[in-house]
Amino acid sequence: MRKVTLKLSDGTCFEGTSFGYEAPASGEVVFNTAMMGYPETLTDPAYAGQILVLTYPLIGNYGVPDVKAKMPNGLSTYLESDKIHVRALIVSDYSETFSNWNAKESLADWLTREKIPAITGVDTRELTKTIREKGSMTGKLIFDAEIKDVEEQYAAIDFVSQVSCKEVIEYKAAEYVPLVLDGGEPSPTPVLSKKVVIVDCGLCNNNLRSLLSRGVDVIRVPWDYDFNTLTFDGLFISSGPGNPELCAKTIEHLRKYLENTAQKPLMAIGLGQQLLALTLGAKVNKLRYGHHSHNQPVRQIGGTRCFITTQNHGYAVDAATLPADWKATFVNMNDGSNEGFRHESAPWFGVQFLPEACGGTPDAELPLYEEFINNLK
């Protein structure tokens, strides 16, 4: 196991040993406080360009499922996309031994095959404290003793175009077969004869599963595709990686949609909500160190109800800059940042958290998806 150094852009260094692919890597260093779900987290496109630090101390003990398994519609059975998107993985204690009924291989074998560097033996608590105190920064993994300056510039890179699909893809609700893990029979999927366009800015498979399982057909389009030329009943803007200001094409098409549509429903999540805000002329700011976890508390404005949410983003909407006919709906209880907003009369809304995230809590999935589906005409 080779020695590896993580050098942050402020010069701070952390030492560890390799358990993945052995090659240098650089990117924005972010931490995730989730206790489980590393196969889904690693394959979330919103982590493109980032070095991921997992704060839960023991990682790898339940291995990795069959990463090549596919559902009848071609979606990955267990993962959120078809590949790992993080630049590198950092953990405190990697378990070489794994045990789980669903495991097919070790995390190390999967990372090595996908050419993703990974290091263990790092004091991830101290590393996380450093990021929290000094703010988001880039970092670089260097093998052996060669330490060079960090040059990666995360905010200036267009990651959305890298992770978005390259062509229009259609999915039929009637062909969707939900995964049943307990050996029982899957429930029949309802068919509503409605079509939803998903703008893929870094789409997670569970967005598709959540819509297909509720009986709507889905048309998945690339981030820069003019979806206004299609016939559909509702629009969904996905989450994704990077700086939302680099998605000018999506904003252009979304502006046309809001101007010309006969108030067809719109739901935007994560990066999608930030793009909606920019379309409206509101401001989006870089967070100090982002939200990457399964346990972010979000309060519904105007009431006392609180949701425990899954989040993965480094930017947030400045709610004070929203137009007068849009109102904030959710607020983060940790840092007070905006977590959602909606139009006062049209069926258009966005949330910053990921209501259906897998792995993660489904605390907010039911009311938000049901509202969107019920608004389809």
JOHUZI-V620270 format. One record per helix or strand. SS is the DSSP state (H for helix, E for strand). FROM is the first residue (numbers start at 1). TO is the last residue. Records with the same first field share a line. If there is no record, write none. Layout:
# JOHUZI-V620270
SS: FROM-TO + FROM-TO
This chain:
# JOHUZI-V620270
E: 3-8 + 13-18 + 25-32 + 50-54 + 58-59 + 64-64 + 70-70 + 76-76 + 88-90 + 93-94 + 105-105 + 117-120 + 137-143 + 169-171 + 195-200 + 217-222 + 234-237 + 265-269 + 284-300 + 306-317 + 326-332 + 338-343 + 348-351
H: 38-42 + 45-47 + 107-113 + 124-134 + 160-163 + 173-175 + 205-212 + 227-229 + 244-246 + 248-260 + 271-279 + 319-321 + 365-375
